[in-house]
Amino acid sequence: MNCMLWVLYGLPIVHPDSILVVTINGLGLVMELIYIPIYFVYADKKGRLKVISWIFMEVVFVAIVAGCTLSLLHTTARRSAVVGSLCIIFTALLYISPLTIIAKVIKTKSVKYMPFYLSLASFLSGIIWLTYALIKFDIYLVAGNGLGVLSGIVQLILYACYYKSTPKDDEEKPQIADP
């Protein structure tokens, strides 16, 4: 849904001169649409139904937002404000969701459930988009991706603090005696 909203935001009838936002998020949307059939191959029926229902709700939500925005708001400034505000909310949720594991990381003193490369990619993505947003000074891109950078910093700091205390995989495996 995040990519769909950013594609809507970047359309010239909503926010002029945002072709990069449309192309990058359009590519992200295509990649996600390629991933879904792959997921369906390996998922059980319950998982497929759950994903289909979420996708349906997301498409309906974005269609309602697009329909209301384009028919009720008559200037690009107003359209940008409404869609941009929604983009901030969903971008913040995207970036902050890995932080739901913080309590577990601190309690167990282990980063086993917080993958380093996901945290690094999140941080780098936030930095890249924040840089682009500052160049164009797009407040909606700045706000959402600024939160992403902060979230990435928190994740990387946590990783640095608890990496050494995380048990290694080979330490967790039981030793098998030779016959």
PEWO-V707245 format. One record per pair of residues at least 12 apart in sequence whose C-alpha atoms are under 10 Angstrom apart, sorted by the first residue. I is the first residue (numbers start at 1). J is the second residue. D is the distance in whole Angstrom. If there is no record, write none. Layout:
# PEWO-V707245
I & J & D
I & J & D
This chain:
# PEWO-V707245
1 & 29 & 9
1 & 54 & 10
1 & 55 & 8
1 & 57 & 10
1 & 58 & 6
1 & 59 & 8
1 & 61 & 9
1 & 62 & 7
1 & 87 & 9
1 & 90 & 8
1 & 91 & 10
2 & 25 & 8
2 & 28 & 10
2 & 29 & 9
2 & 58 & 9
2 & 62 & 10
2 & 86 & 9
2 & 87 & 7
2 & 88 & 9
2 & 89 & 9
2 & 90 & 6
2 & 91 & 6
2 & 92 & 10
2 & 93 & 9
2 & 94 & 8
3 & 21 & 9
3 & 22 & 9
3 & 24 & 9
3 & 25 & 5
3 & 26 & 7
3 & 27 & 9
3 & 28 & 7
3 & 29 & 6
3 & 30 & 10
3 & 32 & 9
3 & 87 & 9
3 & 90 & 9
3 & 91 & 9
4 & 22 & 9
4 & 25 & 7
4 & 26 & 8
4 & 28 & 9
4 & 29 & 7
4 & 58 & 9
4 & 59 & 8
4 & 62 & 7
4 & 63 & 10
4 & 87 & 9
5 & 22 & 10
5 & 25 & 9
5 & 58 & 10
5 & 59 & 10
5 & 61 & 10
5 & 62 & 7
5 & 63 & 10
5 & 65 & 9
5 & 66 & 9
5 & 83 & 7
5 & 84 & 8
5 & 86 & 8
5 & 87 & 6
5 & 88 & 10
5 & 90 & 9
5 & 91 & 10
6 & 18 & 10
6 & 21 & 7
6 & 22 & 7
6 & 23 & 10
6 & 24 & 9
6 & 25 & 6
6 & 26 & 8
6 & 29 & 10
6 & 83 & 8
6 & 84 & 8
6 & 86 & 9
6 & 87 & 6
6 & 88 & 10
6 & 90 & 10
6 & 91 & 9
6 & 141 & 10
7 & 19 & 9
7 & 20 & 10
7 & 21 & 7
7 & 22 & 5
7 & 23 & 8
7 & 24 & 8
7 & 25 & 6
7 & 26 & 6
7 & 27 & 10
7 & 28 & 10
7 & 29 & 9
7 & 87 & 10
8 & 21 & 9
8 & 22 & 8
8 & 25 & 10
8 & 26 & 10
8 & 62 & 8
8 & 63 & 10
8 & 65 & 9
8 & 66 & 7
8 & 69 & 10
8 & 79 & 10
8 & 80 & 9
8 & 83 & 8
8 & 84 & 9
8 & 87 & 10
9 & 21 & 8
9 & 22 & 8
9 & 66 & 9
9 & 76 & 10
9 & 79 & 8
9 & 80 & 6
9 & 81 & 9
9 & 82 & 9
9 & 83 & 6
9 & 84 & 6
9 & 85 & 10
9 & 86 & 9
9 & 87 & 8
9 & 140 & 10
10 & 22 & 5
10 & 23 & 9
10 & 25 & 9
10 & 26 & 10
10 & 80 & 9
10 & 83 & 9
10 & 84 & 9
11 & 23 & 10
11 & 76 & 10
11 & 80 & 10
12 & 76 & 8
13 & 70 & 8
13 & 74 & 10
13 & 75 & 9
13 & 76 & 6
13 & 79 & 8
13 & 80 & 9
14 & 66 & 9
14 & 69 & 8
14 & 70 & 8
14 & 73 & 10
14 & 74 & 10
14 & 75 & 8
14 & 76 & 5
14 & 77 & 8
14 & 78 & 8
14 & 79 & 5
14 & 80 & 6
14 & 81 & 9
14 & 82 & 9
14 & 83 & 8
14 & 84 & 9
15 & 75 & 10
15 & 76 & 6
15 & 77 & 7
15 & 78 & 9
15 & 79 & 7
15 & 80 & 5
15 & 81 & 9
15 & 83 & 9
15 & 84 & 9
16 & 76 & 7
16 & 77 & 9
16 & 80 & 9
17 & 136 & 10
18 & 136 & 9
18 & 138 & 10
20 & 132 & 10
21 & 129 & 9
21 & 132 & 10
21 & 141 & 9
36 & 48 & 9
36 & 51 & 9
36 & 52 & 9
36 & 55 & 10
39 & 51 & 9
40 & 52 & 10
62 & 83 & 10
65 & 82 & 9
65 & 83 & 8
65 & 86 & 9
66 & 79 & 9
66 & 83 & 8
69 & 81 & 10
69 & 82 & 7
69 & 83 & 8
80 & 140 & 9
81 & 139 & 10
81 & 140 & 8
83 & 140 & 9
84 & 138 & 10
84 & 139 & 9
84 & 140 & 5
84 & 141 & 8
84 & 143 & 10
84 & 144 & 9
85 & 139 & 10
85 & 140 & 7
85 & 141 & 10
85 & 143 & 9
85 & 144 & 9
86 & 140 & 9
86 & 144 & 10
87 & 140 & 7
87 & 141 & 8
87 & 143 & 10
87 & 144 & 7
88 & 139 & 10
88 & 140 & 6
88 & 141 & 7
88 & 142 & 9
88 & 143 & 6
88 & 144 & 5
88 & 145 & 8
88 & 146 & 10
88 & 147 & 9
89 & 140 & 10
89 & 143 & 9
89 & 144 & 7
90 & 144 & 8
91 & 126 & 10
91 & 140 & 10
91 & 141 & 9
91 & 143 & 9
91 & 144 & 5
91 & 145 & 7
91 & 146 & 10
91 & 147 & 8
91 & 148 & 8
92 & 143 & 9
92 & 144 & 6
92 & 145 & 8
92 & 146 & 9
92 & 147 & 6
92 & 148 & 7
92 & 151 & 9
93 & 144 & 9
93 & 147 & 10
93 & 148 & 9
94 & 122 & 9
94 & 144 & 10
94 & 148 & 8
95 & 119 & 9
95 & 122 & 7
95 & 123 & 9
95 & 125 & 10
95 & 126 & 8
95 & 144 & 9
95 & 145 & 8
95 & 146 & 10
95 & 147 & 7
95 & 148 & 5
95 & 149 & 8
95 & 150 & 9
95 & 151 & 6
95 & 152 & 8
96 & 122 & 10
96 & 147 & 8
96 & 148 & 7
96 & 149 & 10
96 & 150 & 9
96 & 151 & 6
96 & 152 & 8
96 & 154 & 10
96 & 155 & 10
97 & 151 & 9
98 & 113 & 10
98 & 114 & 8
98 & 115 & 9
98 & 118 & 9
98 & 119 & 8
98 & 122 & 9
98 & 151 & 8
98 & 152 & 9
98 & 155 & 8
99 & 114 & 9
99 & 119 & 10
99 & 151 & 7
99 & 152 & 9
99 & 154 & 8
99 & 155 & 7
99 & 158 & 10
100 & 114 & 10
101 & 113 & 7
101 & 114 & 7
101 & 155 & 10
102 & 114 & 9
102 & 154 & 9
102 & 155 & 8
102 & 158 & 8
105 & 158 & 8
105 & 159 & 9
105 & 161 & 10
105 & 162 & 8
105 & 163 & 10
105 & 166 & 9
106 & 158 & 8
106 & 161 & 9
106 & 162 & 8
108 & 162 & 9
108 & 165 & 9
108 & 166 & 8
109 & 158 & 10
109 & 159 & 10
109 & 161 & 9
109 & 162 & 6
109 & 163 & 8
109 & 164 & 9
109 & 165 & 6
109 & 166 & 7
109 & 167 & 10
110 & 158 & 9
110 & 159 & 8
110 & 161 & 9
110 & 162 & 6
110 & 163 & 7
110 & 164 & 8
110 & 165 & 6
110 & 166 & 4
110 & 167 & 7
111 & 155 & 10
111 & 158 & 8
111 & 159 & 6
111 & 160 & 9
111 & 161 & 9
111 & 162 & 6
111 & 163 & 6
111 & 164 & 9
111 & 165 & 8
111 & 166 & 6
111 & 167 & 9
112 & 159 & 10
112 & 162 & 9
112 & 163 & 9
112 & 166 & 7
112 & 167 & 8
112 & 168 & 9
112 & 169 & 9
114 & 155 & 8
114 & 156 & 10
114 & 158 & 9
114 & 159 & 8
115 & 155 & 10
115 & 159 & 9
116 & 155 & 8
116 & 156 & 8
116 & 159 & 7
116 & 160 & 10
116 & 163 & 9
117 & 156 & 10
118 & 152 & 9
118 & 155 & 9
118 & 156 & 10
119 & 151 & 9
119 & 152 & 6
119 & 153 & 8
119 & 154 & 9
119 & 155 & 6
119 & 156 & 6
119 & 157 & 10
119 & 159 & 9
120 & 152 & 7
120 & 153 & 9
120 & 155 & 8
120 & 156 & 7
121 & 152 & 8
122 & 145 & 10
122 & 148 & 7
122 & 149 & 8
122 & 151 & 8
122 & 152 & 6
122 & 153 & 9
122 & 155 & 9
122 & 156 & 10
123 & 145 & 9
123 & 146 & 10
123 & 147 & 10
123 & 148 & 7
123 & 149 & 5
123 & 150 & 8
123 & 151 & 7
123 & 152 & 4
123 & 153 & 7
123 & 154 & 9
123 & 155 & 8
123 & 156 & 8
124 & 148 & 9
124 & 149 & 8
124 & 152 & 8
124 & 153 & 10
125 & 145 & 8
125 & 148 & 8
125 & 149 & 8
125 & 152 & 9
126 & 141 & 10
126 & 142 & 9
126 & 144 & 9
126 & 145 & 5
126 & 146 & 7
126 & 147 & 8
126 & 148 & 5
126 & 149 & 5
126 & 150 & 9
126 & 151 & 9
126 & 152 & 8
127 & 145 & 7
127 & 146 & 8
127 & 148 & 8
127 & 149 & 6
127 & 150 & 10
127 & 152 & 9
128 & 145 & 9
128 & 149 & 9
129 & 141 & 7
129 & 142 & 8
129 & 144 & 9
129 & 145 & 6
129 & 146 & 9
129 & 148 & 9
129 & 149 & 9
130 & 142 & 5
130 & 143 & 8
130 & 144 & 8
130 & 145 & 5
130 & 146 & 6
130 & 147 & 9
130 & 148 & 9
130 & 149 & 8
131 & 145 & 9
131 & 146 & 10
132 & 145 & 10
133 & 145 & 8
133 & 146 & 9
